Amino acid sequence: MNNLVIRPDQRVTELLLKWGGGDKAALDELIPLVYDELRKLAASYLRRKPGAQTLQATALVHEAYVRLADQSSISMENRAQFFGLAAKVMRDILVDHARKRLAAKRGGDQLRLSLTEAERFGHKPEVELVALDDALKVLASTNPQHSRVVELRFFGGLTNEETAQVMTLSHATTERYWSFARAWLRRELAA
């Protein structure tokens, strides 16, 4: 997502506030305004994981739209927060898809990674994605902001600056959270 520039847009902000206020039609109006950026977000993740998914970027965005439309209470103030939510929804879709593929292949019981694989988030896409998601849930239970940084950077493809903007934190803080979370995940996934 390095090419994605999260810029302020008054109309997008207005629609986000309407959607957050319960106006479901606002999402229908919002999606065409941000569709290209959502597609770049999806393509960015899928490109980093060649062969990892049978989903195409367009299908991922469409599934994300369906899940976003099902959200009952949304509270966001700007475009950056919307892309943070979109990254989370796409993560959930990819993990669900990976779990289904694992269940079909092997029953889904092979979830351990080597340290080398954990460092790269490497070569067994479905297993790694599921293991990473499980580890992130554990991390979120004790350090939710650290987990969120990984979610935005790894699944959302955001840069550190974009992550700081979404989370309304300083650049230095998100960098510290990213470093801590990566080290923690290496240890957790290697166990």
C-alpha positions as CSV (number, residue, x, y, z in Angstrom):
1,M,0.0,0.0,0.0
2,N,3.0,2.3,-0.3
3,N,1.2,4.0,-3.2
4,L,-1.9,4.7,-1.1
5,V,-2.1,8.2,0.2
6,I,-4.6,8.6,2.9
7,R,-5.7,12.1,2.2
8,P,-8.5,14.1,3.8
9,D,-11.7,14.3,1.8
10,Q,-14.6,16.2,3.1
11,R,-17.3,14.2,1.3
12,V,-15.8,10.9,2.5
13,T,-15.7,12.2,6.0
14,E,-19.4,13.3,5.8
15,L,-20.4,9.9,4.5
16,L,-18.4,8.1,7.2
17,L,-20.2,10.2,9.9
18,K,-23.6,9.4,8.3
19,W,-22.7,5.7,8.1
20,G,-21.6,5.8,11.7
21,G,-24.9,7.4,12.6
22,G,-26.8,4.5,11.1
23,D,-27.4,5.6,7.5
24,K,-26.7,2.4,5.6
25,A,-27.1,4.2,2.3
26,A,-24.1,6.3,3.1
27,L,-21.9,3.2,2.7
28,D,-23.3,2.6,-0.8
29,E,-22.3,6.2,-1.7
30,L,-18.9,5.9,0.1
31,I,-17.6,2.7,-1.6
32,P,-17.3,4.1,-5.1
33,L,-15.3,7.1,-3.7
34,V,-12.8,4.8,-2.0
35,Y,-13.0,1.7,-4.3
36,D,-9.7,2.2,-6.1
37,E,-7.8,2.6,-2.8
38,L,-9.5,-0.4,-1.3
39,R,-8.5,-2.5,-4.3
40,K,-4.9,-1.2,-4.0
41,L,-5.0,-2.3,-0.3
42,A,-6.2,-5.8,-1.3
43,A,-3.8,-6.1,-4.1
44,S,-0.9,-5.0,-2.0
45,Y,-1.5,-7.8,0.5
46,L,-2.1,-10.5,-2.1
47,R,1.0,-9.4,-4.1
48,R,3.2,-9.9,-1.0
49,K,1.8,-13.5,-0.7
50,P,2.1,-15.0,-4.2
51,G,0.1,-18.2,-4.3
52,A,-1.2,-17.6,-0.8
53,Q,-4.7,-17.0,-1.9
54,T,-7.1,-18.1,-4.5
55,L,-9.0,-14.8,-4.0
56,Q,-8.5,-12.0,-6.4
57,A,-8.2,-8.4,-5.1
58,T,-11.6,-7.5,-6.6
59,A,-13.3,-10.4,-4.9
60,L,-11.6,-9.5,-1.6
61,V,-12.9,-5.9,-1.8
62,H,-16.4,-7.1,-2.7
63,E,-16.5,-9.5,0.3
64,A,-15.1,-6.7,2.5
65,Y,-18.0,-4.5,1.3
66,V,-20.5,-7.1,2.3
67,R,-19.0,-7.4,5.7
68,L,-18.8,-3.7,6.2
69,A,-22.4,-3.4,5.3
70,D,-23.3,-5.9,8.0
71,Q,-21.5,-3.7,10.7
72,S,-24.1,-2.5,13.1
73,S,-22.2,0.1,15.1
74,I,-19.4,2.1,13.4
75,S,-17.6,5.0,14.9
76,M,-15.0,6.7,12.8
77,E,-14.1,10.2,12.1
78,N,-11.9,10.1,9.0
79,R,-10.7,8.2,6.0
80,A,-7.6,6.8,7.8
81,Q,-9.8,5.1,10.4
82,F,-12.0,3.7,7.6
83,F,-8.9,2.1,5.9
84,G,-7.9,0.7,9.3
85,L,-11.3,-0.9,9.6
86,A,-11.1,-2.1,6.0
87,A,-7.7,-3.7,6.7
88,K,-9.2,-5.6,9.7
89,V,-12.1,-6.8,7.7
90,M,-9.8,-8.0,4.9
91,R,-7.6,-9.8,7.4
92,D,-10.7,-11.6,8.8
93,I,-11.7,-12.6,5.3
94,L,-8.2,-13.9,4.4
95,V,-7.9,-15.8,7.7
96,D,-11.4,-17.4,7.2
97,H,-10.5,-18.4,3.7
98,A,-7.2,-19.9,4.9
99,R,-8.9,-21.8,7.7
100,K,-11.4,-23.3,5.2
101,R,-8.6,-24.3,2.8
102,L,-6.6,-25.9,5.7
103,A,-9.7,-27.8,6.9
104,A,-10.3,-29.1,3.4
105,K,-6.6,-30.2,3.0
106,R,-5.4,-31.5,6.3
107,G,-8.0,-30.9,9.0
108,G,-6.2,-27.6,10.0
109,D,-4.1,-29.2,12.7
110,Q,-0.6,-28.1,11.5
111,L,-0.2,-24.6,12.9
112,R,3.5,-24.5,14.0
113,L,6.1,-22.5,12.2
114,S,9.9,-22.6,12.2
115,L,11.7,-19.5,13.4
116,T,12.8,-18.9,9.8
117,E,9.3,-19.1,8.5
118,A,8.0,-16.9,11.3
119,E,10.6,-14.2,10.5
120,R,9.5,-14.1,6.9
121,F,5.9,-15.0,7.5
122,G,7.1,-17.4,4.8
123,H,6.2,-20.2,2.5
124,K,3.1,-22.1,3.8
125,P,0.5,-19.5,3.2
126,E,-2.6,-21.0,4.8
127,V,-0.8,-22.4,7.8
128,E,1.2,-19.2,8.4
129,L,-1.8,-16.9,8.0
130,V,-3.8,-18.9,10.5
131,A,-0.9,-19.2,12.9
132,L,-0.2,-15.5,12.6
133,D,-3.9,-14.7,13.3
134,D,-4.0,-16.9,16.3
135,A,-0.8,-15.3,17.7
136,L,-2.2,-11.8,17.0
137,K,-5.3,-12.7,19.0
138,V,-3.0,-13.7,22.0
139,L,-1.0,-10.5,21.6
140,A,-4.2,-8.4,21.4
141,S,-5.4,-9.8,24.7
142,T,-2.4,-8.2,26.5
143,N,-1.2,-5.5,24.1
144,P,-4.0,-4.5,21.8
145,Q,-2.2,-1.5,20.2
146,H,0.8,-3.7,19.3
147,S,-1.5,-6.2,17.6
148,R,-3.3,-3.4,15.8
149,V,0.0,-2.1,14.4
150,V,0.8,-5.5,13.0
151,E,-2.7,-5.8,11.5
152,L,-2.4,-2.4,9.8
153,R,1.2,-2.9,8.6
154,F,1.1,-6.6,7.6
155,F,-2.6,-7.1,6.5
156,G,-3.3,-3.5,5.6
157,G,0.0,-2.8,3.9
158,L,0.2,0.6,5.6
159,T,3.5,2.3,6.1
160,N,4.6,3.3,9.6
161,E,3.4,6.9,8.9
162,E,0.0,5.7,7.7
163,T,-0.3,3.4,10.7
164,A,0.5,6.3,13.0
165,Q,-2.2,8.4,11.3
166,V,-4.8,5.7,11.6
167,M,-4.0,5.0,15.2
168,T,-3.5,8.7,16.1
169,L,-0.1,7.9,17.6
170,S,3.3,9.3,17.0
171,H,5.6,7.8,14.3
172,A,8.1,6.8,17.1
173,T,5.4,5.1,19.1
174,T,4.2,3.0,16.2
175,E,7.7,2.1,15.3
176,R,8.3,0.9,18.9
177,Y,5.1,-1.1,18.8
178,W,6.0,-2.6,15.5
179,S,9.5,-3.7,16.7
180,F,8.1,-5.2,19.9
181,A,5.3,-7.0,18.1
182,R,7.6,-8.5,15.5
183,A,10.0,-9.8,18.2
184,W,7.0,-11.2,20.2
185,L,5.5,-12.9,17.2
186,R,8.9,-14.5,16.2
187,R,9.1,-16.0,19.7
188,E,5.4,-17.0,19.8
189,L,5.3,-18.5,16.3
190,A,8.6,-20.4,16.9
191,A,7.3,-22.0,20.1
